[in-house]
Amino acid sequence: MSERKQVELVPHDPAWAVRAREAGEALGGALGDLLVAVHHIGSTAIPAIKAKPIVDLMPLVTSLADLDARAHKVKALGYEWRGEFGIAGRRYCTLADPQTGKRLIHVHFFVEGWPDVERHLSFRDYLRAHVDEAREYEAQKLRAAVLHPGDMLAYNDVKGPWIKACERRALAWMLTRHQPF
């Protein structure tokens, strides 16, 4: 599963939130009541840090089997359907600009309540609330891009240990936020 693509990090762009909302609405129109929610995740959802200019979405569905049966509806929106793509319990799709071929959106479908959902949302919300951690994440991303400028998977591998440690902090933080006083 090589992803030999140039790693490009750019300053935060408020247009990413608009792209996320519009893509979520289009998925909702295509999937109807199968779709529970669409979350904007990943670096483009964290203000003030550099990110690859590719919006990550995490739509939650009621059933992967029903989603698989409607894969043609997602493909009709221009997405490339890539199946689990190395992560059990996920359906992964990509959307590229038809003229340039540059990726615009990564979609990570999960069933509502799947363990990865809480991890992704906690990480995003934690970094939004902790600017110092967000800046450290940006530093990790910049370091990984220097080490592996032409290999997306190697870039991701370099960031991995920091992300896993931050996810643990984020999940603990989320638990404290939901404790009754």
Secondary structure, 3 states (H helix, E strand, C coil): CCCCCCCCCECCCCHHHHHHHHHHHHHHHHHHHHEEEEEEECHHHCCCCCECCCEEEEEEECCHHHHHHCHHHHHCCCCEECCCCCCCCCEEEEEECCCCCCEEEEEEEEECCCHHHHHHHHHHHHHHHCHHHHHHHHHHHHHHHHHCCCCHHHHHHHHHHHHHHHHHHHHHHHHHHCCCC
